[in-house]
Amino acid sequence: MSAGELDPRVRMRRADRAKDEAWIRAYLHAATWGYLGVVVEDGHPYVHPNLFVFDEERHCIWVHGYRAGRLRSGVDASPKVVFSAAGMGRLLPGATALEFSVEYASVVVYGTARVADDADEATHGLRKLMEKYAPHLRYGEDYPGIPAQELERTAVYRLDIEAWSGKQKEASAEFPGAYTLPEPPVPFPGRAG
């Protein structure tokens, strides 16, 4: 590709909703949940929902999972992956079903994933995850270092980013009839109310 040419994986039909790299970086830092898509050994797609962290310094995304399973077999079989994080805003009613819409924001990332087999690299990825999801806890103070036996039980995946895109649709605050859906109740056994 020549300089200035857009990677075909991230071309958008609605270029008016495209966001720049600063927005994409900010969104990846703020998003709480993501989906890593792989193709497993039998050729079928598999999407793995998970916590994640965007490592800006290394220009990668870290996720973790079990050492064996569909995610691992997919990454081992074909390391080319896709990752997405998205959020929904208000629903925007229209006069017809075709005009009905929704506010949204999303990022799609294409890249190459691999298991971080080096203990230092895997520890770095897990520490980045802890810093994002438990920023009030300090490594080595509030929780111990990550022992080797824990690294043996989990797989830390590094997704090296090759191309990305971000898009957003946002309506004015006064959009007539705009509304939000309540969060669906998620049953967690043992949790009251």
QUIFEN-V463934 format. One record per residue. N is the residue number from 1. RES is the residue in one letter. SS is DSSP state (@ for helix, = for strand, . for the rest). OMEGA is omega in whole degrees, -180 to 180 (NA if undefined). NEAR is the number of other ideal C-beta (glycine too) atoms within 10 Angstrom. Layout:
N_RES_SS_OMEGA_NEAR ; N_RES_SS_OMEGA_NEAR
This chain:
1_M_._177_8 ; 2_S_._179_4 ; 3_A_._179_4 ; 4_G_._179_5 ; 5_E_._-177_7 ; 6_L_._175_13 ; 7_D_._-176_12 ; 8_P_@_-180_8 ; 9_R_@_-175_14 ; 10_V_@_174_16 ; 11_R_._-178_10 ; 12_M_._174_13 ; 13_R_._-180_7 ; 14_R_._-178_8 ; 15_A_@_179_9 ; 16_D_@_178_8 ; 17_R_@_-179_15 ; 18_A_=_180_16 ; 19_K_=_-178_16 ; 20_D_._-176_8 ; 21_E_@_179_10 ; 22_A_@_178_9 ; 23_W_@_-180_15 ; 24_I_@_179_20 ; 25_R_@_-180_16 ; 26_A_@_-180_14 ; 27_Y_@_180_20 ; 28_L_@_176_22 ; 29_H_@_-174_11 ; 30_A_@_-176_12 ; 31_A_._-176_18 ; 32_T_._-173_10 ; 33_W_._178_11 ; 34_G_=_-177_22 ; 35_Y_=_180_16 ; 36_L_=_-179_24 ; 37_G_=_178_15 ; 38_V_=_171_25 ; 39_V_=_-177_17 ; 40_V_._-171_18 ; 41_E_._-177_11 ; 42_D_._177_8 ; 43_G_._180_8 ; 44_H_._176_10 ; 45_P_=_176_10 ; 46_Y_=_178_15 ; 47_V_=_-177_15 ; 48_H_=_176_20 ; 49_P_=_-177_10 ; 50_N_=_166_17 ; 51_L_._-180_13 ; 52_F_._173_26 ; 53_V_=_175_23 ; 54_F_=_179_26 ; 55_D_=_-175_19 ; 56_E_._-178_11 ; 57_E_._-179_6 ; 58_R_._-179_15 ; 59_H_._180_14 ; 60_C_=_175_21 ; 61_I_=_178_26 ; 62_W_=_169_25 ; 63_V_=_176_23 ; 64_H_=_-180_19 ; 65_G_=_180_18 ; 66_Y_=_-177_11 ; 67_R_._180_13 ; 68_A_._178_9 ; 69_G_._-175_13 ; 70_R_@_180_16 ; 71_L_@_-179_25 ; 72_R_@_-179_18 ; 73_S_@_177_16 ; 74_G_@_179_23 ; 75_V_@_179_25 ; 76_D_@_-177_14 ; 77_A_@_-178_13 ; 78_S_._-174_15 ; 79_P_._176_16 ; 80_K_=_-173_12 ; 81_V_=_173_24 ; 82_V_=_-179_19 ; 83_F_=_178_26 ; 84_S_=_170_14 ; 85_A_=_-176_21 ; 86_A_=_176_15 ; 87_G_=_-178_15 ; 88_M_=_175_12 ; 89_G_=_-178_15 ; 90_R_=_170_18 ; 91_L_=_-173_16 ; 92_L_=_-178_17 ; 93_P_._178_13 ; 94_G_._-180_11 ; 95_A_._178_7 ; 96_T_._178_6 ; 97_A_@_-180_6 ; 98_L_@_-179_7 ; 99_E_@_178_9 ; 100_F_._-176_11 ; 101_S_=_-179_15 ; 102_V_=_170_13 ; 103_E_=_179_17 ; 104_Y_=_171_15 ; 105_A_=_-179_20 ; 106_S_=_173_18 ; 107_V_=_174_24 ; 108_V_=_-177_20 ; 109_V_=_173_27 ; 110_Y_=_180_18 ; 111_G_=_-179_20 ; 112_T_=_-179_15 ; 113_A_=_175_23 ; 114_R_=_175_15 ; 115_V_=_177_19 ; 116_A_._-178_20 ; 117_D_._177_10 ; 118_D_._-176_11 ; 119_A_@_-180_13 ; 120_D_@_179_8 ; 121_E_@_179_16 ; 122_A_@_178_22 ; 123_T_@_178_19 ; 124_H_@_180_18 ; 125_G_@_179_23 ; 126_L_@_177_20 ; 127_R_@_177_16 ; 128_K_@_177_21 ; 129_L_@_179_19 ; 130_M_@_180_17 ; 131_E_@_179_13 ; 132_K_@_-171_17 ; 133_Y_@_177_12 ; 134_A_._-175_12 ; 135_P_._179_8 ; 136_H_._179_5 ; 137_L_._-178_11 ; 138_R_._178_11 ; 139_Y_=_178_15 ; 140_G_._177_8 ; 141_E_._-178_7 ; 142_D_._174_10 ; 143_Y_=_-175_11 ; 144_P_._172_9 ; 145_G_._-177_10 ; 146_I_._-176_19 ; 147_P_._-178_9 ; 148_A_@_-178_9 ; 149_Q_@_175_7 ; 150_E_@_177_13 ; 151_L_@_179_18 ; 152_E_._-177_10 ; 153_R_._-177_8 ; 154_T_=_173_14 ; 155_A_=_177_20 ; 156_V_=_-177_25 ; 157_Y_=_176_27 ; 158_R_=_177_21 ; 159_L_=_177_26 ; 160_D_=_-173_15 ; 161_I_=_177_18 ; 162_E_=_-180_15 ; 163_A_=_178_15 ; 164_W_=_174_21 ; 165_S_=_176_19 ; 166_G_=_176_24 ; 167_K_=_-178_21 ; 168_Q_=_171_16 ; 169_K_=_-179_15 ; 170_E_._179_12 ; 171_A_._179_15 ; 172_S_._180_7 ; 173_A_._-177_7 ; 174_E_._-178_6 ; 175_F_._-175_15 ; 176_P_._175_9 ; 177_G_._-179_9 ; 178_A_._-179_17 ; 179_Y_=_177_9 ; 180_T_._175_10 ; 181_L_._174_9 ; 182_P_._176_5 ; 183_E_._180_6 ; 184_P_._178_5 ; 185_P_._179_7 ; 186_V_._-178_6 ; 187_P_._173_5 ; 188_F_._-177_7 ; 189_P_._176_4 ; 190_G_._180_4 ; 191_R_._-179_7 ; 192_A_._172_4 ; 193_G_._NA_3
